[in-house]
């Protein structure tokens, strides 16, 4: 696949296209951090501490929200 951008105004579009994989990996890392909180009880703010029930609940809700948003855009982390 060849992506071609002809002018300076399109440079942001080019950077967005080139950084797509980085965005996916960043979202994957965020999802895995949230998963550690929901599944293993690891605190998001301090990995050496146990997560509170509220933190675990919020992490679960955020994971669901991320997946819903990705699905709305026909994207997934898998």
Sine and cosine of phi, psi and omega as CSV:
sin_phi,cos_phi,sin_psi,cos_psi,sin_omega,cos_omega
0.00,0.00,0.67,-0.74,0.04,-1.00
-0.88,-0.48,0.82,-0.57,0.10,-1.00
-0.97,-0.25,0.80,-0.60,-0.05,-1.00
-0.79,-0.61,0.79,-0.62,0.03,-1.00
-0.81,-0.59,0.78,-0.63,-0.17,-0.99
-0.99,-0.12,-0.33,0.94,-0.12,-0.99
-0.70,-0.71,0.25,-0.97,-0.03,-1.00
-0.87,0.50,-0.57,0.82,-0.02,-1.00
-0.89,0.45,-0.44,0.90,-0.02,-1.00
-1.00,0.02,0.05,1.00,-0.06,-1.00
-0.90,0.43,-0.58,0.82,0.07,-1.00
-0.90,0.43,-0.63,0.77,0.05,-1.00
-0.90,0.44,-0.65,0.76,0.02,-1.00
-0.90,0.44,-0.70,0.71,-0.01,-1.00
-0.90,0.44,-0.65,0.76,0.03,-1.00
-0.88,0.48,-0.70,0.72,0.01,-1.00
-0.89,0.45,-0.67,0.74,-0.03,-1.00
-0.95,0.31,-0.47,0.88,-0.05,-1.00
-1.00,-0.03,0.08,1.00,-0.04,-1.00
-0.81,0.59,-0.70,0.72,-0.01,-1.00
-0.91,0.42,-0.60,0.80,0.04,-1.00
-0.90,0.44,-0.65,0.76,0.03,-1.00
-0.89,0.46,-0.67,0.74,0.01,-1.00
-0.88,0.47,-0.69,0.72,0.00,-1.00
-0.91,0.40,-0.60,0.80,0.05,-1.00
-0.90,0.43,-0.67,0.74,0.03,-1.00
-0.92,0.40,-0.61,0.79,0.05,-1.00
-0.88,0.48,-0.71,0.70,0.01,-1.00
-0.88,0.47,-0.68,0.74,0.04,-1.00
-0.89,0.46,-0.71,0.70,0.01,-1.00
-0.87,0.49,-0.66,0.75,0.00,-1.00
-0.93,0.38,-0.58,0.82,0.07,-1.00
-0.91,0.41,-0.68,0.73,0.05,-1.00
-0.90,0.43,-0.62,0.78,0.03,-1.00
-0.88,0.47,-0.65,0.76,0.04,-1.00
-0.86,0.50,-0.57,0.82,0.03,-1.00
-0.95,0.33,-0.72,0.69,-0.06,-1.00
-0.96,0.29,-0.61,0.79,-0.09,-1.00
-1.00,0.01,-0.63,0.77,-0.12,-0.99
-0.93,-0.37,-0.05,1.00,0.04,-1.00
0.95,0.32,0.46,0.89,0.00,-1.00
-1.00,0.06,0.78,-0.63,0.00,-1.00
-0.91,0.42,0.67,-0.74,0.05,-1.00
-0.94,0.33,-0.58,0.82,-0.08,-1.00
-0.99,0.13,-0.44,0.90,-0.01,-1.00
-0.53,-0.85,0.98,-0.19,-0.10,-0.99
-0.87,0.50,-0.26,0.97,0.01,-1.00
-1.00,0.02,-0.04,1.00,-0.02,-1.00
-0.92,-0.40,0.33,-0.94,0.06,-1.00
-0.99,0.15,0.63,-0.78,0.02,-1.00
-0.96,0.29,0.55,-0.84,0.10,-1.00
-0.97,0.22,0.33,-0.94,0.07,-1.00
-0.85,0.53,-0.59,0.81,0.02,-1.00
-0.91,0.41,-0.66,0.75,0.02,-1.00
-0.91,0.42,-0.65,0.76,0.03,-1.00
-0.90,0.44,-0.67,0.74,0.03,-1.00
-0.90,0.44,-0.70,0.72,0.00,-1.00
-0.91,0.41,-0.65,0.76,0.03,-1.00
-0.88,0.48,-0.66,0.76,0.03,-1.00
-0.89,0.45,-0.69,0.73,0.01,-1.00
-0.91,0.41,-0.63,0.78,0.02,-1.00
-0.92,0.39,-0.67,0.75,0.06,-1.00
-0.85,0.52,-0.69,0.72,0.03,-1.00
-0.88,0.47,-0.68,0.74,-0.01,-1.00
-0.90,0.44,-0.67,0.74,0.03,-1.00
-0.87,0.49,-0.73,0.68,-0.01,-1.00
-0.89,0.45,-0.65,0.76,0.04,-1.00
-0.88,0.48,-0.71,0.71,0.00,-1.00
-0.90,0.44,-0.71,0.70,0.03,-1.00
-0.88,0.48,-0.68,0.74,0.02,-1.00
-0.89,0.46,-0.61,0.79,0.03,-1.00
-0.88,0.47,-0.45,0.89,-0.01,-1.00
-0.98,-0.22,0.25,0.97,-0.02,-1.00
0.83,0.56,0.67,0.74,0.04,-1.00
-0.85,-0.52,0.37,-0.93,0.12,-0.99
-0.50,-0.87,0.27,-0.96,-0.02,-1.00
-1.00,-0.06,-0.15,0.99,-0.06,-1.00
-0.99,0.15,0.00,0.00,0.00,0.00
